[in-house]
Amino acid sequence: MQTKVGAENKAWKEVGKMEFFKGASEGFLREIVWHLETLAFLPNTFILKQGDPGDCMYFLTDGTAEVLQDGKQLAILNRGDLFGEMALLYEGKRTASIRALEHCGVRKLKKTDFLRLCEEFSEFKEYIESVAQSRALSSISARYGPRPPVKERGK
């Protein structure tokens, strides 16, 4: 079950404390806070499901959640982590499910706002792309195991 809670000044305080936003310009913070929607999730509730269309991304403000791909746990998310960005960047379906392990507070950023912020603030887009690339590589490694060393020809 998700519940909409609110208040922009609370969002400003939360966002300002998150590692992801440290060093961000005041203009960027003002813009993103304006577009973030606050949601809360109960334990064992799916925040998003693998295979669903990607229409938003999230920032975890409270609690912990697990990342599941094909039912296998890949990672644990903690306060300050972001998720859901891959489907927005690559315009595909969700590559993993996220399930709340305890009461979780999240800030949701809709796709239209995400795309506009990426256009206006290139550093935001670059950072999100680097997170997505890192996760894609981790997902491949988790699914298929570490890549074996490659032997040089003739040795």
N, C-alpha and C positions, 0 to 999 in steps of 0.2 A: 504494500500500500504506500502510495506517495502522498505527501501533504505539502501544499504550498504554504510557506511561511514568508516573511518579507522584510522590508526595511533597508533602504539604500545605505544609511549610515553604518549599519551593521556589516553590510557587504563591503563597504570601503575599508573598515577595520580588518575584516577577515582576509580580504584580497591583499592588503598591504603587508600582512604577516606571512603570506605564503612565499616559499622559496622561489617559486616560478616567477613571481612578480617583482622580486627584489631587483633594483636597478632599472626598472621600467620607468619610462617618462610619466610625469604627472598627467599629461594629455592622454596617453594610452590608458592609464589606470582609470581616469574619468570616463573615457569611452567604454571600456569593457564593463565597468561596474554598472553603467547605465543599462547594459544589455543582458546582464546575468539574472537568471531566474533562480530562486532559492527553493530547493526541494529537500525532503527528509524521507529516508527509507528505513523500514523496520528490519531487524535481523532476518536473514534467509530470504530476503526479497531480491528479485533480480532488478537491477538498475537498467541494464540493457541485455539483450540476448543475441547470441551468435546467429548470423543469417538475416537479422532484421535490417531494414534500410537505415543508413546513417543520416540522421537529420539534425544532429547536435553533438556537442562534446561536453565533457563535465570536468569540474575541478572538485576534488574531495576536500571538504572543509572540516569534517569531523568523522571519527570512526575508522574502521578498516573494512576492506572489501577484498574479495578474491577474484582473480582472473581465471576463467575456465575456457579451454578450447577443446571441443569434442569431449567434454566431461572431465578432462584432466586439468588439475590445477597447475597454472603456469607461474603465477606470482601473487603476492599480497600487496595491495595498495594501502597506503597510509595517508594521513592528513597532509595536504599539499600536493598530492599526486594528481595528474590529469589523465583522462582516458576518453576514448571515443573519437580521437582525432584522425585515426587511419581511414575510417569510412568517409570522412569529410574531405580529406586530401585526395584520396584516390577514387572518390565517387562510387564506392562499392557498398557492399553489405558489411555488417559487423563481422569482424574476424574472430571475436571472442565474446563470451558472456561475462558480465560483472555482477557478482552477488554480494550483498551486504552481509558481513559477518557479525556485525553489531549495529546499533543505531548509527546511521550515517547521514551526515549533512553534505549536500552537494550544491554547486552552482552550475547551472546549465546554460550553455551558449548555443543558440540556434545557428543552423548552417548559414542562413543569409547574413547574420551578424558576423559570423566567423569569416566568411569570404570578404566582407567589406573591411573588417579589421586587418586581414591579410594584405589587402590592397593598400590601405592607409599606412600600415606599420610593417615594413618589410622584416624588421628584426623578429616580430611575432611569428610571421610565416616561416622564417628560417629556423627558429627554435622548434616550432611544432614539427617541421619536416625532419629535423634531426632526431627528435623523440620517436617519430613514426618509423624512421629507418632503423633505429636501434631496436625497437620492438619487433619489427619484421624479421630482423636477423635472429633475435632471441626466440621467436616463434618457430622459425625454421630449425634452429638448433634443438629446441625442445621436442619437436615433432620427429626429426630424423637423426638426432644425436650429433655429437661433434663431428666436424669434417675431418676425415683421416688425412695424415700428411701425404703430400704428393711427392713421389720419387722422381728425381731427374732421370732423363733418358740416359742409358749407357752406364748407370751406376748401380 
